[in-house]
Amino acid sequence: MSAAPQRATAATTPATTPAASRVLLVVADGAVSQASIHRTVALAGGSAVTVVGVGAENVSGTAEPEQLRRSVALAMSVLENAGVVALGHIAVTGSPARTLARVARARGARVVVLDHAGLSAGSGLAAELRRRMYGSGIVVVTANDRGAQHTQA
């Protein structure tokens, strides 16, 4: 008797989940490079891409969230001009890696593309995100990685 409600729930779940995106493009510090755009288009394979702008929570003023919004909008525009459907998401948080891991899982991503042009030199975001994604089957790559598609996160 309990099997029927489980099937009904499973049948309705896809309609209530956010749009699936094979690839997440991370815009950090309000910048995105052409290399990461090209890498994202190549990895998307015609599926939708979610562009996520990540900023620090403890920044005073509104300059950073506004810059993130503009960078995400620009990245979405460039992706759409390349024929890729793009969805946007802004996250101002104290834990960018945790937020990105949550968004990647919620969107059904298989690959997260980090743009090192937008990451400060001492940023541990890539390492922390790879740690959080370990065992999930989601691969974390940077725009300049060679062969990283085949490396399991």
NORKACOR-V621742 format. One record per pair of residues at least 4 apart in sequence whose C-alpha atoms are under 6 Angstrom apart, sorted by the first residue. I is the first residue (numbers start at 0). GAP is how many residues later the second one is. Records with the same first field share a line. If there is no record, write none. Layout:
BEGIN
I->GAP ; GAP
END
This chain:
BEGIN
19->87 ; 88
20->27 ; 28 ; 86 ; 87 ; 88
21->87 ; 88
22->21 ; 26 ; 86 ; 88 ; 89
23->25 ; 26 ; 27 ; 88
24->26 ; 88
25->26 ; 88
26->5 ; 25 ; 26
27->25 ; 26 ; 90 ; 91
28->89
29->37 ; 38 ; 41
30->87
31->86
34->108
35->4 ; 79 ; 107
38->104
39->4
47->37 ; 38
48->37
49->36 ; 37 ; 38
50->37
51->37 ; 38
52->15 ; 19 ; 37
53->37 ; 38
54->37
55->36 ; 37 ; 38
56->35 ; 36 ; 37
75->10
78->5
79->4 ; 5
96->32
99->4
103->5
109->28
110->27 ; 28 ; 29
111->28
112->28 ; 29
113->28
114->27 ; 28
124->4
129->4 ; 23
133->19
138->13 ; 14
139->13
140->7
END
